[in-house]
């Protein structure tokens, strides 16, 4: 009888150990799947936002160039305003998903882009030299956002807390 009890206790300990090991493995797998899912969404959010910023800046540049040629910039301005509206919506999604450093970098991109848009909307336009400065400032802000996004997504280095 004692042998049967020892066998039963051994089976119970094995079942309990197996249950806890399986539970821990499943939790780790779930956490990894969740992190991967959010990283994919973050990446999509960054790509869409940056693409829209570039689209908005190109439309602003087209409007300024049309004015310089003496053409009507209204089509480029309409495209710029549509892209700016979309960028505003995409920015909100980015802020919800991104780390603080990336959100701050995206805000700087917004500020540099708005500076360019103010001049594109101005009928007097901006001198070409100043436009180049504004474009360079926007590119610098975008580069900072790229760096922050790569850090947020742990691209090029280990993820914080990862083994």
C-alpha positions, -999 to 999 in steps of 0.1 A, spaced: 0 0 0 28 24 8 43 17 -26 10 27 -43 9 60 -23 44 68 -32 36 61 -69 4 82 -67 23 112 -51 50 109 -78 24 110 -105 7 140 -88 40 159 -85 48 151 -121 14 164 -133 17 195 -112 52 202 -125 41 196 -160 11 219 -156 32 248 -142 59 243 -169 34 243 -197 16 274 -182 49 293 -180 58 284 -215 24 294 -228 26 328 -210 60 335 -225 48 325 -259 17 348 -255 39 377 -243 62 373 -273 32 371 -297 17 403 -282 50 422 -284 55 411 -320 19 422 -328 25 457 -313 59 460 -330 43 454 -363 16 480 -357 43 505 -345 63 499 -376 33 504 -398 24 536 -379 59 550 -383 61 542 -420 26 557 -427 33 588 -407 67 595 -423 54 588 -458 26 612 -453 50 639 -440 70 635 -471 39 637 -493 28 669 -475 62 684 -479 64 675 -516 30 692 -522 42 723 -503 73 724 -524 52 720 -556 30 749 -545 60 771 -539 76 762 -572 43 768 -591 43 803 -576 79 809 -587 69 799 -623 39 822 -622 15 792 -623 -16 786 -602 -6 767 -570 -42 759 -560 -40 722 -570 -7 716 -551 -21 735 -521 -53 714 -521 -31 682 -522 -10 697 -494 -40 703 -472 -54 668 -478 -21 653 -469 -17 675 -439 -52 664 -426 -42 628 -430 -8 634 -413 -26 649 -383 -47 617 -379 -17 594 -384 2 614 -358 -24 606 -332 -20 569 -338 18 572 -337 16 589 -303 -6 561 -289 19 534 -299 53 550 -298 77 554 -269 81 590 -255 113 597 -273 98 588 -307 66 609 -299 88 639 -291 108 634 -323 75 632 -343 64 665 -326 96 682 -339 88 668 -374 54 684 -371 69 718 -361 93 717 -390 66 707 -414 42 734 -402 69 760 -408 72 749 -444 34 748 -448 30 784 -435 53 796 -463 36 775 -489 2 790 -479 16 825 -480 9 841 -515 42 860 -513 60 826 -509 94 821 -494 127 828 -509 144 797 -523 173 800 -499 150 800 -469 130 772 -483 161 751 -485 168 758 -448 133 747 -439 136 716 -460 170 708 -443 154 713 -409 126 690 -418 150 663 -430 170 666 -398 139 662 -377 129 631 -398 164 616 -393 159 621 -355 125 604 -357 140 575 -377 167 570 -349 140 571 -322 118 547 -341 147 522 -345 154 524 -308 117 519 -300 115 489 -323 149 476 -310 162 475 -346 200 472 -346 203 462 -310 188 440 -283 153 447 -270 155 461 -234 148 432 -210 154 405 -236 178 377 -230 
